[in-house]
Amino acid sequence: MKISVLREKRAGETRVAATPETVKKLVAAGHTVTIESDAGKTAGFLDSAYEEAGASIAKDAASAAAGADIVFKVRGPEKDEVAILPDGSTVIAQMEPFALDPAVVSALNAKKIASLSMEFTPRITRAQSMDALSSQSNLAGYRAVIEGAQIYGRAMPMMMTAAGTIAPAKVFIMGVGVAGLQAIATARRLGAVVTATDVRPAAKEQVASLGAKFIAVEDDEFKAAETAGGYAKEMSRIPCQAGRTDGQPHHQAGHRHHHGPHPRPSGPGTGLGRHGEGHEARLGHRRHGRDPGRQLPAIEG
């Protein structure tokens, strides 16, 4: 069959749906592979590398998709991209099924195009090599810490110099899924002091195995916060100060009714004390009023 690989059009997307290595395997299996020109350029793969692997290069997306049985993309096609796809073909991509544009769905249906969403690849042993969601989450956790360290602008590990000792950065990971576990491992390798939280009890042992400290409210709800399949359940929403009878308004959990300037903690371990007493970098958490240049990107476990 003919397999076509299109260049990603969305802003900031640098990935490509096939590498010269995977193209070589497809060609060896008897398939014809066509690559849109410069499809792999931003990922570090030149057209010449694909040609050496046995693929043909098409000058544009329409030429690449012409006559294709299967179209590979990293991100699902947008409405204008669907227009160039052959009727009755198949698209394999990360379709973002829970945020899929209804106009794209209508366009795909009108051309009888089947779409396979890589996010729905079953998490079973036989399908591990196709689990794009886990592999990309793993990279996201690593990348978030690397970018966060650069944005943070200070050294992550403890630094002992002639001028004094600088305490290691404190990194807090919210959510210990695939991305969160990789974030913990990466932050630890960079020398940070890492704490993490998750609603699932099983995460406690996983966090400890990576040398980080686990933080959670270990009540009865926490003990039952995991499904039989290992996924997190939705937690209940219990307002703070519930049941007040003094006429005062209720407030969201974690917020205090306070007049005037909010007090700021200081001292060792707070990240707000004197130089040398500790500084912190939090992943997945932002504080209002702090220098945005010191914040790290959020990680969803």
C-alpha positions in Angstrom: 0.0 0.0 0.0 1.0 3.6 -0.4 1.9 5.4 2.9 2.2 9.2 2.9 3.9 11.3 5.6 2.9 15.0 5.6 4.7 17.9 7.1 3.3 19.3 10.3 1.7 22.7 9.8 0.8 23.8 13.3 2.9 26.6 14.9 5.7 25.3 17.1 5.3 21.7 16.0 8.8 20.3 15.1 8.1 16.6 15.1 7.6 14.3 12.1 5.5 11.2 11.9 8.2 8.9 10.4 12.0 8.8 10.5 14.3 7.4 7.9 14.7 4.3 10.2 11.0 3.6 10.3 10.7 4.4 6.5 13.3 1.7 5.8 11.3 -0.9 7.7 8.1 0.0 5.9 9.8 -0.2 2.5 11.3 -3.5 3.5 7.8 -4.8 4.3 6.8 -4.0 0.7 5.0 -0.6 1.1 5.5 2.5 -1.0 6.4 5.6 1.1 6.1 9.2 0.0 7.4 12.1 2.1 6.3 15.7 1.7 9.4 17.8 1.1 11.0 19.1 4.3 8.6 17.1 6.5 11.5 16.0 8.7 13.7 19.1 8.5 12.7 20.6 11.8 13.2 17.2 13.5 16.7 16.9 12.0 16.0 14.7 9.1 16.8 15.9 5.5 14.9 14.7 2.4 18.1 13.0 1.3 18.0 10.7 4.3 14.5 9.6 3.5 15.5 9.0 -0.2 18.4 6.8 1.0 15.8 4.8 3.1 13.8 4.1 0.0 11.1 6.9 0.1 10.1 9.3 -2.6 9.9 13.0 -2.0 6.8 15.0 -3.1 7.0 18.8 -3.6 3.9 19.6 -1.5 1.2 18.0 0.7 -1.3 17.5 -2.1 1.3 15.7 -4.2 2.4 13.6 -1.2 -1.2 12.6 -0.3 -2.3 11.8 -3.8 -3.4 8.1 -4.1 -2.4 7.4 -0.5 -4.0 4.5 1.4 -2.7 5.6 4.8 -1.5 9.1 5.8 0.8 9.5 8.8 0.8 12.8 10.8 1.9 13.7 14.3 -1.1 16.0 15.0 -4.5 15.4 13.5 -5.3 17.2 10.3 -7.0 20.5 10.3 -10.0 21.2 8.0 -8.0 22.5 5.1 -5.7 19.5 5.3 -8.6 17.1 5.1 -9.5 18.5 1.7 -6.3 17.1 0.1 -6.7 13.6 1.6 -8.0 10.9 -0.8 -11.5 9.6 -0.3 -11.6 6.4 1.7 -8.1 6.7 3.0 -6.9 6.3 6.6 -5.3 8.9 8.8 -3.1 7.8 11.8 -2.2 10.6 14.2 -2.6 12.0 17.6 -6.1 13.2 16.9 -6.8 14.8 20.3 -10.2 13.1 20.4 -11.5 15.0 23.3 -10.8 18.4 21.7 -11.5 17.5 18.1 -13.0 20.2 16.0 -16.5 19.2 14.8 -15.8 20.7 11.4 -12.9 18.3 11.0 -15.1 15.4 12.0 -17.7 16.4 9.4 -15.0 16.8 6.7 -13.5 13.4 7.5 -17.0 11.7 7.4 -17.9 13.5 4.2 -14.8 11.8 2.5 -15.3 8.5 4.3 -11.8 8.8 5.8 -11.1 6.5 8.8 -9.0 8.1 11.6 -7.0 6.2 14.1 -6.2 8.2 17.3 -2.8 7.2 18.7 -4.0 8.3 22.2 -6.3 5.3 22.3 -3.6 2.8 21.8 -4.3 0.2 24.5 -1.7 0.0 27.3 -0.9 -3.7 26.9 2.3 -5.5 26.4 1.7 -6.2 22.7 1.1 -2.5 22.0 3.9 -1.0 24.0 6.0 -0.1 20.9 3.0 1.9 19.6 2.2 3.7 22.9 2.8 7.3 21.6 1.0 8.9 24.5 3.3 7.4 27.1 6.5 8.0 25.0 5.6 11.7 24.5 4.6 12.1 28.1 7.9 10.7 29.1 9.7 13.3 27.0 7.4 16.1 28.2 8.4 15.4 31.8 12.1 15.5 30.9 11.7 18.6 28.7 9.7 20.5 31.4 12.5 20.2 33.9 15.2 21.2 31.4 13.2 24.2 30.3 12.3 25.0 33.9 15.9 24.9 35.0 16.8 27.4 32.2 14.0 29.8 33.1 14.7 29.5 36.8 18.1 31.1 36.2 19.9 29.7 39.2 21.9 26.6 39.8 19.8 23.5 40.6 22.3 21.5 42.7 24.0 22.6 45.9 27.0 24.8 45.0 29.9 25.2 47.4 32.1 28.1 46.5 34.7 30.3 48.2 31.9 32.9 48.6 29.7 30.5 50.5 27.2 27.6 50.0 24.1 27.9 47.9 21.4 25.4 48.9 19.9 23.2 46.1 16.7 24.2 44.4 13.5 22.7 45.7 11.3 21.2 42.9 7.7 20.2 43.5 6.0 17.8 41.0 2.2 17.8 41.0 1.0 14.5 39.5 3.1 11.4 39.3 2.1 9.8 36.1 4.5 9.0 33.2 5.5 12.7 32.8 5.7 13.3 36.6 8.0 10.3 37.2 10.4 11.4 34.4 10.3 14.9 35.8 11.3 13.6 39.3 14.2 11.6 37.8 15.4 14.5 35.8 15.2 17.0 38.6 17.1 14.6 40.9 19.8 14.1 38.3 20.2 17.9 38.2 20.8 17.9 41.9 17.5 19.4 43.1 15.6 18.4 46.3 12.4 16.9 45.0 9.0 16.5 46.5 5.9 15.3 44.7 2.2 14.7 45.2 -0.5 12.5 43.6 -4.0 11.4 44.6 -3.1 7.7 44.0 -1.6 5.7 46.9 0.6 3.6 44.6 2.4 6.8 43.6 4.0 7.0 47.1 6.2 4.0 46.6 7.1 5.1 43.0 8.2 8.6 44.2 10.3 7.1 47.0 12.0 4.7 44.6 13.3 7.8 42.7 14.7 9.4 45.8 12.0 12.0 46.2 9.7 12.8 49.1 6.0 12.1 48.8 3.4 14.6 50.1 -0.3 13.9 50.4 -3.3 14.1 52.7 -3.5 10.4 53.5 -7.1 10.1 54.6 -9.8 7.5 53.7 -10.5 9.2 50.4 -6.8 9.0 49.4 -6.7 5.3 50.1 -9.6 4.7 47.7 -8.5 7.2 45.0 -7.3 4.7 42.5 -9.3 2.6 40.0 -8.7 -1.1 39.4 -6.8 -0.2 36.2 -4.4 2.0 38.2 -5.9 5.4 37.2 -6.9 8.2 39.5 -10.5 8.8 40.5 -12.0 12.3 40.6 -11.7 13.6 44.2 -14.6 15.1 46.1 -15.0 18.9 46.4 -15.3 19.8 50.1 -15.4 23.6 50.8 -13.3 25.0 53.6 -15.2 26.2 56.6 -18.3 24.2 55.6 -21.2 24.5 57.9 -20.4 27.9 59.3 -23.3 29.5 61.2 -21.9 32.9 62.0 -23.0 34.5 58.8 -19.5 34.7 57.3 -19.2 33.8 53.7 -17.7 30.5 52.7 -14.3 30.5 51.0 -12.6 28.1 48.7 -10.4 25.4 50.2 -7.0 26.5 51.0 -7.9 30.3 51.2 -8.0 32.3 54.3 -10.2 35.3 55.0 -7.6 37.9 55.6 -7.6 41.7 55.6 -4.5 43.7 54.7 -1.2 42.5 53.3 -0.7 38.7 53.2 2.1 37.6 55.6 5.1 36.0 53.8 7.0 33.1 55.5 10.7 33.4 55.8 13.6 31.3 57.0 15.2 28.1 56.0 13.2 25.8 53.7 10.6 28.4 52.7 12.5 29.7 49.7 11.9 33.3 50.9 14.6 33.7 53.5 18.0 35.2 53.4 20.5 34.3 50.6 22.0 30.8 51.3 19.0 29.6 53.4 17.2 27.9 50.5 15.5 28.7 47.3 12.8 26.8 45.5 11.5 26.1 42.0 8.0 24.6 41.8 6.8 22.7 38.8 3.1 22.9 38.2 2.5 25.7 40.6 2.5 29.5 40.2 2.3 32.2 42.8 0.7 35.6 42.1 3.0 38.5 42.5 6.2 36.7 41.9 8.6 37.4 39.1 7.3 35.4 36.1 10.8 34.9 34.9 11.4 32.7 37.9 8.5 30.4 37.3 8.8 26.9 35.8 6.3 25.4 33.3 3.5 23.2 34.7 3.7 19.4 34.4 0.6 17.3 34.2 1.4 13.9 35.5 
